[in-house]
C-alpha cells in the first residue's frame, strides 16, 4: 500500500474516532445534569389550586410565559402550573389585588451562532456524507482505488516481513543470481564499491523465456535487500485516460525518492516499453507518453540517487533502444533455461518442500527433462505428489515422478477411448517404424519409450530422450531426424499397405526442417550459404513483405527441398524393408503391453525375446482405506500434509 494513502486513511479514521468519543462524553454529561435538575424541579400545582392560593394571599411572585405559570409562594417554595386554554379575564385583577409581583417573558430569539449552525447544517451533512463515501471507496479522492486516483501510482510497497523468498530459494541460474547479488551487496555495504569509484547500477533488465525465474529473482532481491520494494506491472500504467501512464510514472518515482534507497520492480515492461513509432497512434499516443516519462525519470535532467529499477520481460527484441542504453538499464541479465546441472538444483529445491520422498534419483529426473523451465519442474514435482495422493501412498517415489513426466511430455492417458483392433495394429506399426529407424541410424537420440496408449491428441508416441543438452543442431543429425519422421508412414505402406492421416504432423515437421536447412542454415551444397528468406521484412498488415528472391531461385529452392526429403525417405524405407522381423516383434510387444521401455526396445533390436514389463512394488506401505466393520462408505479423499 502506498504510504500517502495509509496516512490519509489513518487521519480520517482518527477524526471519526474522536468525534464518536466526544459524542459519548456529551451524552453522559446531559444525563447527569438532567438528573440533577430533576431533583430541584418545582412543585406542580393545578390551575384551580393556583387561583385559590392567589385569593388566599399565599403567592408572592409569578412569571407568566404563555400558558405556563411559574412562581414563588410566600413561604419561599417554588411552584409551577399550566393555565387551561380558555380566557380568564379575572386572573390579572386578582393578582394585582393580592399584591403579587407579575413578570412576563420576552419571546426567545435565536443567536447568530445558532442561526448560522442551522443554515449550514445541510452543507455540513453533505460534506460528511461525501467524506464517508470517499473513505469507503478507497481513502478519499487521491487514495488508493478512489474515484480520483487514476493519476496515482498503483505500485505496492512491500515491507521486510511480507516477502519470505531468499536467494536460497532460487536455483538453476547461478550467473543471473550473481548479477543481482551485487546489487544487494551494494545496498548493504556501499563503501565496498564506492572506495574504488564504482557506482551502483541504475537499472537491471532480466530477459529470458517464460518460467525461468525472473520474477522469483526479484522477490529474492526484495527478501534479501531489506529496503523498501515497490512492485508494479507494466500494464498498470496505461488505462483509459490520456496522460494517466505518465502521471503514474511520476508519482511512483516521487514515492521512491521519499523512501530512497529503494528498489522498483516493473514486471512485463514490454507493455509500455515497445519501440516508439511502431504503433498506429502516431508519435503521441498514450503508450509512448508513458515510455517518454519513464526515460526521463530513469536518467533525465534530475537524478534519482538510490533508486534501482529492476524490470523483467521475455520479449527484449520489442523494447525501445533508448530504454536499453547504459544509464537506464546498465546491465541485461539473461535468465535462460536451466541446463542439466541447473535442473538438478531446481528439483532439489522443490523436493525439500515435500514431506516424504523415497528412492527419487534427481540426476535421472534432470536428464529426463531437457528443455524444462523452473516453472515446469515445479509443476512436475506437484504432479508427482498428486499421483502419490491418488494412490493413497505415504510418500512420493520415483514411480510417481515417471508417471508425472509422461503426463507432462505426452499428455494424460485416454484409457476410455475405444479403438478398433485394426487401428491399434496400424498405430503399432507406425510407432515401430519411428523407433526402428531411430535405433538403427547412427548419432540419433536413444528411444526412451514407445506407447500406443492414446495420450493427449496422439494415438501413439515414440519418445526419444537426448543423452546431453543440445545447444546446436548439425546437418547429419537433422537428416537422420527427417528419416525418423518418415519412418511411421513408410511402416504403414510396407506392412499394412495403407496410408493414414496420422503422419500429417510428421510431414509438416519434416518439410519445415528441410526448408530451413536450405533457406536459413546454408546446409545445401547446391544452394550455398545464402539466406533465401527474410523474416524481418514481414509487416504488420497481413504479412506482405518485400520479395527477397526471384521466382527462378524459389523454384531451385523447392527442388532442393524435394531432393533432401526424397533421399531421406529412401533411407528410412531401406531400413524398414531390411528389418521386417524386428518390426513384427516390436508390434507384437506393443499390442500385448501397449507400452515398452528402453530395456525392452534394446532386447527387440538385438533379436532377443523382450522381458515383460516391470511390476512396480512400492517401498512404503500403502494406506488402507477399506472399512473393516460397519456400513460400507466410500474411502476418504487423500490429502497431502501442509508444507
Secondary structure, DSSP 8 states (H G I E B T S, - for coil): --HHHHHHHHHHHHHHHHHHHHHHHHHHHHHHHHHHHHHT--EE--HHHHHHHHHTT-EEEEEEETTEEEEEETTS-EEEEE--SS--THHHHHHHHTT-EEEE-------HHHHHHHHHHHHHHHHHHHHHHHHHTTSSTTSTT-TT-TTS---EEE-TTT----GGG--S-HHHHHHHHHHHHHHH-THHHHTTT----SEEEEE-STTSSHHHHHHHHHHHH-SEEEEEEGGGS--SSTTHHHHHHHHHHHHHHHT-SEEEEEESGGGT-B-TT-SSSTTS-HHHHHHHHHHHHHSSSS--TTEEEEEEES-GGGB-HHHHSTTTS-EEEE-----HHHHHHHHHHHHTTSS-EES--HHHHHHT-TT--HHHHHHHHHHHHHHHHHTTBSSEEHHHHHHHHHHHHH--B-TT----HHHHHHHHHHHHHHHHHHHHSTT---EEEEE-S-BTTBS-EEEE--SS--SS--HHHHHHHHHHHHHHHHHIIIII----GGGHHHHHHHHHHHHHHHHTS--BTTTBT-----GGG--TTTT-----S-HHHHHHHHHHHHHHHHHHHHHHHHHHHT-HHHHHHHHHHHHHHSEEEHHHHHHHHTT-----------SS-B---S-SSSS------------
